[in-house]
Amino acid sequence: MEPSSRFPIELEPHDPAWAEVASREARRLEGAIGEALIEVHHIGSTAIAGIRAKPIVDLVPVVTSLEALDARREAVEALGWFWRGEFGIAGRRYAVLVDERGRRVSQFHAFAIGTANITRHLAFRDYLRAHPEEARAYEAQKIRARELHPDDVQSYNDAKSPFIRACELRALAWWRPA
C-alpha cells in the first residue's frame, strides 16, 4: 500500500522496541544493499530515550556511493520499501516502509560516506542524548508543532525546523565522533 504524505501526527512515549525495529531493518537492508552498505545508524526521536516521538523509526544507511545504492533499488523495494529518490534533498535517497495497515513504521535517509548530512544527523542525535534539557526542549517543540498541524507532516516538520537548525549548530560545535 502506497504511503500517504498526510497522516495524523501521533507522538508516543519512548518505546525500547524502536531500537529493535532499527536493528531488524538494518539487517534487512544489509542483505538487500550488500557491499555498497557501510553501516546503518538509528537517528531521530525514536533513538532518544525519554522523549515522545512519532512511532516511525528513522535510519541513515551510509553507502559507498549513491550509484551503488541505486543499483540495489529493486532489492530494497522487494523488502517493501517505497523508494522516493532524493525527495527534496540533493545527495540523499529516501524510502518509506509501511505496515499491513499502510502506517509508516520506518523511513531511511541514505547518504554516501563522507556527506555532511550524516554528521549533522549523528551530532543532533548524540547531543540530545547527552543533554536531556535540550531533548525535553525538542519534545516541547514537537508537541507544539503537532498542536498546530495535527495531520500535516510537512507543516509539522516546518514548525520544528527553526529549533532543529539552532540545536544542530550547538550539536555540531559539541560533537566529536566516537
Protein Blocks (a to p, Z undefined) as FASTA:
>chain_A
ZZdfbdcdddddddfklmmmmmmmmmmmmmmnmmmlmbdcdedjklpghiacdfbdcddd
ddfbfklmmmmmmmmmmnopacebjnopghiacdddddfkopafbdcddddehiaklmmm
mmmmmmmmmmmmlmmmmmmmmmmmmmmmmmbmklmmmmmmmmmmmmmmmmmmmpccZZ
